[in-house]
C-alpha cells in the first residue's frame, strides 16, 4: 500500500491514542456530552494524570490545562517521547504548583491524541477510527468534559485553574462557565478570542496537512499512511509564531548550517531552516494530524464575548473568582494588549484581578520555559489562594 511508512515512535503514539498508559475516565451512553455543535457525544473517555494527594476535605485541587500540542503529562515523562513533562518546571514537589501541597489534575483535552476521545481513537458505535467523523470540538466542549472528569474525581470546587495559550482559553472558559467552582484562575499568554492573524496561521497549517496525498481525506490511519510532510510544514509555520524575532536573531541570525558557504540550492543552508525542519519532523512522530485540525479549529472558534452578548465583561459578571493574568512583552501570538483586554473586562465586572507583564525576548513559548518571574508570580498567587481557603 502506498504512503508514508510509520516509525516506531509514531506507532507508539497511535497506540497511546487508543490505550493510554495514564488513568482513564469512561463516560457511557447514560452520560452524553452535549457539544456546542448541537451533537451529543457518547460514549467517550478522558485520559488524565494526577499529581500529589487530595486532602480529606477535597479543597486542594488545581486543574492544569494544556496548550495546543500538550497533553496530560504535565509533570511526568511522556510515554511516547520519553521526555520530561511539558510543565515539569512549574508542577512538582516544591515547584510553583507544589504537589507536596496541592492535588494537581491534568487531562488530555477532548479531540486530543493521547487517549482522550479524539479523531485517532475508535468510535465504539462503529468500531472504526473516528477520523473526521468526530464532531468539531470547541473550547467550551473541552471544559464541559473536564468538569465531568472533576466530578468523577469527587471534587466540587477547584482551588485554581491554570494554563497558558490554549490552556489559558480553557481557564477563561472555566471561570465564565463555572464561577462557583473556580476560586482562582491563572490565564497565561492568552486572549479572549482568536485573532484574524492567528486564524490565518492555523489555516495555512490545516491546508498543508490536507494537501498531503497521504492525508487520504482524513482516513490515513485506516489506509496505513501518515501525512508527515503536511503536518511537519504545519508545525514549522506554527513554531515561528511561538518565538520572537529577537529570539530568532539571537539564536540563529543568518548563520549557516554545517557549511562555510552558500550552496546555491534548496537544501537547509541556514541554521534556522535546519531547526524548523527538525521541529517539524520530530513533531509528526508524536502528534496526530487530524487532532491538529481539531485543536486549531477549537482555538479559532473561541470568542468568549460572543458567548455573552458581545460584551466580554458579561462573562465575569458577579464572579467571586480571583484572577492573575500573565503576559510576556515579546509574545506576538497573544500580545500583552489581548491580555489587557481580559484585565479591563474583569475590572469592568468588578472582579478581583492582578496583572503581570514579564519582560522577555523569548516570545509566546516563554510560558513553557524557565521564567523565574512567572514562577514567583504563580507561586505567590496560589499560596495566597491557599491561605484564603485555610490550607
Backbone torsions as a table, in degrees:
resi	resn	phi	psi	omega
1	UNK	NA	131.0	-179.1
2	UNK	-69.6	159.1	176.5
3	UNK	132.6	174.2	-177.5
4	UNK	-71.8	132.9	177.5
5	UNK	-77.2	135.2	-177.5
6	UNK	-81.4	138.6	174.6
7	UNK	-86.7	171.9	-177.7
8	UNK	-61.4	-42.9	-178.6
9	UNK	-66.4	-41.2	179.8
10	UNK	-65.3	-38.6	175.3
11	UNK	-62.3	-40.4	179.2
12	UNK	-65.2	-37.8	178.5
13	UNK	-63.5	-39.9	179.1
14	UNK	-67.9	-34.9	175.4
15	UNK	-65.1	-42.5	-179.5
16	UNK	-63.8	-33.7	178.1
17	UNK	-63.7	-34.2	-177.6
18	UNK	-88.5	-41.5	-174.3
19	UNK	-135.8	80.1	-174.9
20	UNK	-66.7	149.6	177.4
21	UNK	-81.9	-10.4	177.1
22	UNK	-85.8	178.2	178.4
23	UNK	-64.1	154.6	-175.6
24	UNK	-136.5	126.0	174.3
25	UNK	-105.0	126.8	-177.0
26	UNK	-106.4	134.9	178.3
27	UNK	-123.6	118.0	-171.7
28	UNK	-86.2	-174.0	-179.1
29	UNK	-59.4	-24.0	-179.1
30	UNK	-76.9	-10.5	179.7
31	UNK	-129.6	67.1	-178.5
32	UNK	-69.9	153.3	175.6
33	UNK	-103.2	117.8	178.4
34	UNK	-81.0	118.5	-176.3
35	UNK	-90.4	158.4	178.7
36	UNK	-61.3	-25.0	179.2
37	UNK	-72.0	-8.8	-179.0
38	UNK	97.0	-4.2	-179.1
39	UNK	-94.0	147.4	173.5
40	UNK	-99.1	132.7	179.7
41	UNK	-105.7	119.8	177.9
42	UNK	-166.9	141.4	-11.2
43	UNK	-74.6	169.2	175.8
44	UNK	-152.5	167.3	-177.1
45	UNK	-134.9	154.3	177.4
46	UNK	-127.7	123.3	175.1
47	UNK	-91.6	135.9	-175.2
48	UNK	-151.8	162.9	173.4
49	UNK	-126.4	148.9	170.9
50	UNK	-126.9	150.2	-179.1
51	UNK	-135.1	138.6	-177.3
52	UNK	85.2	-170.1	-174.3
53	UNK	-125.1	132.0	175.0
54	UNK	-74.1	127.2	-177.5
55	UNK	-74.1	171.6	-173.9
56	UNK	-61.3	-35.4	180.0
57	UNK	-84.1	-5.9	-178.9
58	UNK	56.9	44.6	-176.5
59	UNK	-114.1	3.7	-173.6
60	UNK	-114.2	24.1	-176.3
61	UNK	-86.2	134.7	175.1
62	UNK	-124.3	129.9	176.4
63	UNK	-97.6	125.3	175.6
64	UNK	-104.5	128.0	-177.5
65	UNK	-108.3	131.6	-174.9
66	UNK	-90.6	162.3	-179.4
67	UNK	-85.7	-173.0	-171.7
68	UNK	-47.0	-52.2	-175.1
69	UNK	-107.5	18.4	178.1
70	UNK	-83.6	-166.8	-178.8
71	UNK	-163.1	-168.2	-177.3
72	UNK	-77.2	-8.7	-174.6
73	UNK	-90.6	63.3	-177.1
74	UNK	-67.0	-37.6	-174.6
75	UNK	-132.6	19.2	178.1
76	UNK	-132.4	155.7	-176.9
77	UNK	-57.8	136.0	177.1
78	UNK	-70.0	124.8	-175.4
79	UNK	-69.2	-15.6	178.9
80	UNK	-89.3	-49.1	-175.6
81	UNK	-95.1	-21.5	-175.8
82	UNK	78.9	0.0	-178.2
83	UNK	-79.9	157.2	177.9
84	UNK	-59.2	159.2	178.3
85	UNK	-55.7	149.5	-172.4
86	UNK	-65.6	-19.6	178.0
87	UNK	-127.6	35.6	-176.4
88	UNK	-67.0	-18.3	175.0
89	UNK	-79.2	-18.5	-178.6
90	UNK	-99.9	-35.1	-173.8
91	UNK	-114.1	127.3	177.9
92	UNK	153.1	176.8	179.0
93	UNK	-59.3	123.5	179.5
94	UNK	75.6	0.0	179.0
95	UNK	-81.3	172.7	178.9
96	UNK	-54.6	-41.9	169.7
97	UNK	-97.2	90.2	-164.5
98	UNK	-82.2	111.9	-178.4
99	UNK	-76.7	-6.5	169.6
100	UNK	-76.4	-16.3	-175.5
101	UNK	-117.7	-34.9	-173.9
102	UNK	-115.8	154.2	173.3
103	UNK	-98.9	112.1	-171.8
104	UNK	-104.4	130.3	178.7
105	UNK	-114.1	133.1	173.9
106	UNK	-140.9	122.2	-178.4
107	UNK	-115.9	151.7	168.7
108	UNK	-71.5	130.9	-174.2
109	UNK	-70.4	157.0	172.8
110	UNK	-57.5	131.7	-176.1
111	UNK	92.2	-3.5	-179.6
112	UNK	-76.9	-170.6	-175.5
113	UNK	-134.4	25.9	177.8
114	UNK	-121.7	33.5	172.3
115	UNK	118.4	-24.8	172.4
116	UNK	-74.7	150.2	-179.3
117	UNK	-52.0	123.9	-177.9
118	UNK	-157.4	-175.9	-177.2
119	UNK	-64.3	-19.2	-179.7
120	UNK	-93.4	-1.9	178.1
121	UNK	-95.2	165.9	-178.3
122	UNK	-86.7	131.7	173.9
123	UNK	-74.8	112.6	-177.5
124	UNK	-64.4	-16.5	179.8
125	UNK	-79.1	-22.0	-177.9
126	UNK	-121.2	-19.9	-175.6
127	UNK	78.6	4.4	179.6
128	UNK	-110.6	153.6	175.0
129	UNK	-60.5	138.1	-176.6
130	UNK	-57.0	-50.1	-171.3
131	UNK	54.8	-136.2	-179.3
132	UNK	-81.2	2.9	174.9
133	UNK	-75.8	-15.8	174.5
134	UNK	-66.6	133.1	176.9
135	UNK	-60.7	152.1	176.8
136	UNK	-62.2	137.8	-174.6
137	UNK	-106.2	144.8	175.6
138	UNK	-115.3	169.2	174.2
139	UNK	-60.7	-38.8	177.0
140	UNK	-60.5	-39.9	177.1
141	UNK	-62.9	-43.4	178.6
142	UNK	-57.3	-44.0	-175.9
143	UNK	-70.3	-39.5	177.3
144	UNK	-63.0	-38.0	176.4
145	UNK	-65.3	-41.8	177.4
146	UNK	-61.5	-38.7	178.7
147	UNK	-62.2	-37.1	176.9
148	UNK	-66.5	-36.6	176.4
149	UNK	-65.7	-44.1	178.9
150	UNK	-60.4	-41.4	174.5
151	UNK	-59.9	-44.4	-180.0
152	UNK	-58.0	-33.7	179.9
153	UNK	-85.2	-0.3	175.6
154	UNK	80.1	21.1	-178.8
155	UNK	-103.5	124.5	179.3
156	UNK	-88.6	-44.9	-175.6
157	UNK	-127.2	131.7	178.4
158	UNK	-90.6	133.2	174.8
159	UNK	-61.8	-38.5	179.6
160	UNK	-159.5	154.5	167.9
161	UNK	-122.5	128.8	-172.2
162	UNK	-133.0	139.6	175.3
163	UNK	-179.1	159.2	179.3
164	UNK	-119.8	151.6	177.3
165	UNK	61.1	-122.1	175.7
166	UNK	-60.4	-31.2	174.2
167	UNK	-63.1	-36.3	176.5
168	UNK	-66.7	-35.3	174.5
169	UNK	-60.2	-42.2	178.6
170	UNK	-64.1	-38.9	177.5
171	UNK	-58.4	-48.0	-179.6
172	UNK	-63.5	-40.1	179.1
173	UNK	-65.2	-40.9	176.1
174	UNK	-58.5	-47.5	-177.3
175	UNK	-64.7	-34.2	179.8
176	UNK	-78.6	-38.2	-174.8
177	UNK	-86.3	-32.5	-175.7
178	UNK	-132.1	57.1	-176.0
179	UNK	-60.3	-30.2	-179.7
180	UNK	-74.4	-11.5	-177.6
181	UNK	-107.1	-3.2	-176.1
182	UNK	-122.5	108.2	179.3
183	UNK	-76.8	-37.7	-177.8
184	UNK	-139.9	146.5	-178.6
185	UNK	-135.1	134.2	179.6
186	UNK	-125.8	87.0	173.4
187	UNK	-84.8	127.7	-174.6
188	UNK	-121.3	132.8	173.9
189	UNK	47.4	58.5	-175.4
190	UNK	-142.6	-170.0	-180.0
191	UNK	-154.1	164.7	-179.0
192	UNK	-78.2	-11.9	174.5
193	UNK	-160.1	163.5	178.5
194	UNK	-84.9	134.8	-178.3
195	UNK	-77.0	163.5	176.4
196	UNK	-59.9	-38.2	179.2
197	UNK	-63.7	-42.2	-179.8
198	UNK	-67.9	-39.5	175.9
199	UNK	-61.2	-39.1	179.9
200	UNK	-62.2	-46.0	178.1
201	UNK	-61.6	-40.6	178.9
202	UNK	-63.9	-38.9	-179.4
203	UNK	-65.7	-37.3	174.9
204	UNK	-57.8	-45.5	179.9
205	UNK	-64.3	-43.4	179.8
206	UNK	-63.8	-41.2	-179.9
207	UNK	-66.2	-34.5	176.8
208	UNK	-62.3	-43.0	179.3
209	UNK	-65.3	-47.8	-174.8
210	UNK	-72.4	-18.8	177.0
211	UNK	-82.7	-13.1	178.6
212	UNK	-70.9	124.1	-179.2
213	UNK	-56.3	-27.5	-179.1
214	UNK	-81.0	0.8	174.5
215	UNK	-71.1	-32.4	173.5
216	UNK	56.0	40.6	179.0
217	UNK	64.7	25.3	-179.6
218	UNK	89.3	-1.3	-176.0
219	UNK	-104.4	29.9	-173.8
220	UNK	-66.8	-30.4	178.8
221	UNK	-66.1	-45.7	178.0
222	UNK	-63.5	-29.6	-179.1
223	UNK	-87.6	-4.5	-179.9
224	UNK	72.2	24.3	-179.4
225	UNK	-115.2	-176.3	178.4
226	UNK	-157.9	124.6	-179.8
227	UNK	-79.3	62.7	-172.7
228	UNK	-64.0	-42.6	-176.8
229	UNK	-66.2	-44.0	179.9
230	UNK	-64.7	-43.5	179.4
231	UNK	-66.4	-37.1	178.2
232	UNK	-62.8	-42.5	178.1
233	UNK	-64.4	-40.8	177.9
234	UNK	-59.3	-43.7	179.0
235	UNK	-65.8	-39.9	179.0
236	UNK	-60.8	-46.8	180.0
237	UNK	-62.8	-43.4	-179.2
238	UNK	-66.6	-39.3	-175.3
239	UNK	-62.6	-32.5	177.0
240	UNK	-59.2	-36.8	-177.5
241	UNK	-73.4	-17.6	-178.8
242	UNK	-81.6	-14.3	-176.4
243	UNK	-109.8	166.5	175.3
244	UNK	-102.6	159.3	177.5
245	UNK	-60.4	-39.3	179.9
246	UNK	-63.9	-42.3	179.6
247	UNK	-64.7	-42.1	177.4
248	UNK	-61.9	-42.4	-179.7
249	UNK	-65.0	-46.0	-177.8
250	UNK	-65.8	-35.8	-175.7
251	UNK	-83.5	-36.4	-172.4
252	UNK	-123.9	-40.1	-173.5
253	UNK	52.8	-133.5	175.8
254	UNK	-113.7	28.1	-178.8
255	UNK	-65.2	141.6	179.0
256	UNK	-82.3	156.2	-177.5
257	UNK	-100.9	106.9	174.3
258	UNK	53.9	40.0	177.1
259	UNK	-160.2	159.8	-177.3
260	UNK	-103.1	-9.1	-178.3
261	UNK	-150.7	159.8	177.3
262	UNK	-63.6	144.9	-178.9
263	UNK	-91.0	-12.0	-174.4
264	UNK	55.7	43.2	176.7
265	UNK	-143.7	-160.0	-174.9
266	UNK	-119.5	22.7	170.0
267	UNK	-76.6	177.8	-178.4
268	UNK	-80.0	85.2	178.1
269	UNK	-67.4	-39.5	-172.6
270	UNK	-99.3	149.8	179.4
271	UNK	-59.2	-38.0	-178.9
272	UNK	-64.4	-34.7	177.1
273	UNK	-64.7	-46.1	-179.8
274	UNK	-62.9	-40.6	179.5
275	UNK	-61.6	-47.4	-179.1
276	UNK	-65.4	-38.4	177.5
277	UNK	-63.2	-40.3	177.6
278	UNK	-63.2	-45.4	179.4
279	UNK	-59.5	-41.8	-179.9
280	UNK	-65.1	-46.2	-174.3
281	UNK	-74.1	-31.3	176.7
282	UNK	-74.9	-28.7	-180.0
283	UNK	-66.9	-40.4	-175.0
284	UNK	-65.9	-20.4	179.5
285	UNK	-70.1	-28.8	-170.8
286	UNK	-113.6	-10.2	-173.0
287	UNK	-124.4	143.5	-178.8
288	UNK	-85.2	133.1	-176.5
289	UNK	-62.8	-43.5	179.2
290	UNK	-65.4	-36.8	175.4
291	UNK	-59.6	-36.7	177.5
292	UNK	-61.4	-40.3	176.3
293	UNK	-61.4	-46.6	-176.7
294	UNK	-67.6	-42.1	-178.4
295	UNK	-66.6	-43.5	-179.7
296	UNK	-66.6	-36.7	178.8
297	UNK	-66.5	-38.7	177.5
298	UNK	-60.5	-41.9	178.0
299	UNK	-66.1	-41.1	179.9
300	UNK	-60.8	-38.9	-176.5
301	UNK	-75.6	-15.2	-174.1
302	UNK	-67.5	123.3	176.5
303	UNK	-155.9	92.5	-171.7
304	UNK	-66.2	-37.4	179.4
305	UNK	-62.6	-40.3	-178.9
306	UNK	-60.8	-27.3	178.1
307	UNK	-74.9	-12.0	-173.5
308	UNK	-131.5	50.7	174.4
309	UNK	69.8	17.6	177.7
310	UNK	85.7	1.1	179.8
311	UNK	-117.3	115.1	-174.6
312	UNK	-61.8	-38.0	-178.8
313	UNK	-58.2	-29.1	-180.0
314	UNK	-64.1	-24.1	179.5
315	UNK	-66.8	-21.9	-174.9
316	UNK	-119.0	16.9	-177.7
317	UNK	-59.6	130.3	177.6
318	UNK	62.6	19.3	-179.1
319	UNK	-70.2	143.8	174.6
320	UNK	-103.1	-3.1	-179.7
321	UNK	-66.1	138.9	173.9
322	UNK	-93.6	136.8	-175.5
323	UNK	-119.3	145.4	168.4
324	UNK	-132.3	109.9	-177.4
325	UNK	-99.5	130.6	-176.5
326	UNK	-124.2	132.7	175.7
327	UNK	-133.8	170.7	-178.9
328	UNK	-127.3	137.8	-172.0
329	UNK	-61.7	-31.8	-175.2
330	UNK	-99.5	9.1	179.9
331	UNK	-80.8	108.6	177.7
332	UNK	-100.2	-4.7	173.7
333	UNK	-77.1	-48.2	172.9
334	UNK	-126.8	78.6	-173.3
335	UNK	-64.7	164.1	-179.2
336	UNK	-54.7	-34.1	-179.6
337	UNK	-58.1	-37.3	179.1
338	UNK	-71.6	-37.6	176.1
339	UNK	-65.4	-36.9	177.3
340	UNK	-66.1	-31.7	175.6
341	UNK	-58.8	-40.5	176.0
342	UNK	-62.7	-45.8	-178.8
343	UNK	-61.6	-44.1	-180.0
344	UNK	-62.0	-40.2	178.3
345	UNK	-65.7	-39.2	178.0
346	UNK	-66.4	-39.6	176.1
347	UNK	-62.1	-41.7	179.9
348	UNK	-64.1	-28.7	178.7
349	UNK	-89.7	5.6	-179.8
350	UNK	60.2	34.0	179.0
351	UNK	-83.1	159.9	175.7
352	UNK	-84.2	109.2	-174.5
353	UNK	-140.1	138.2	170.0
354	UNK	-119.7	155.0	-175.2
355	UNK	-137.9	133.2	178.5
356	UNK	-130.0	124.0	172.5
357	UNK	-106.7	120.5	-173.7
358	UNK	-99.8	128.9	179.7
359	UNK	-77.4	119.6	179.1
360	UNK	-163.2	154.8	175.8
361	UNK	-102.7	13.5	-169.8
362	UNK	-93.7	1.5	172.6
363	UNK	73.3	-161.0	-175.0
364	UNK	-61.0	-37.1	-177.7
365	UNK	-66.8	-2.7	-178.8
366	UNK	-56.3	-31.1	-177.0
367	UNK	-68.5	-14.4	178.7
368	UNK	-99.4	-2.3	-171.1
369	UNK	-107.9	179.0	180.0
370	UNK	-76.2	95.6	-176.3
371	UNK	-123.6	91.4	-175.1
372	UNK	-53.6	-38.6	-178.9
373	UNK	-66.8	-38.6	176.0
374	UNK	-65.4	-43.4	179.4
375	UNK	-59.5	-45.2	-179.0
376	UNK	-64.6	-39.3	-179.9
377	UNK	-63.6	-49.9	-178.1
378	UNK	-65.7	-42.8	179.8
379	UNK	-60.0	-47.9	-178.3
380	UNK	-63.7	-42.4	-178.7
381	UNK	-66.0	-44.8	-179.5
382	UNK	-67.8	-38.4	177.8
383	UNK	-63.7	-39.7	177.4
384	UNK	-65.0	-40.1	177.6
385	UNK	-63.2	-39.6	179.0
386	UNK	-65.2	-42.5	179.3
387	UNK	-62.7	-38.8	179.1
388	UNK	-63.1	-24.9	179.5
389	UNK	-97.8	5.4	176.9
390	UNK	78.0	23.5	-179.6
391	UNK	-96.1	NA	NA
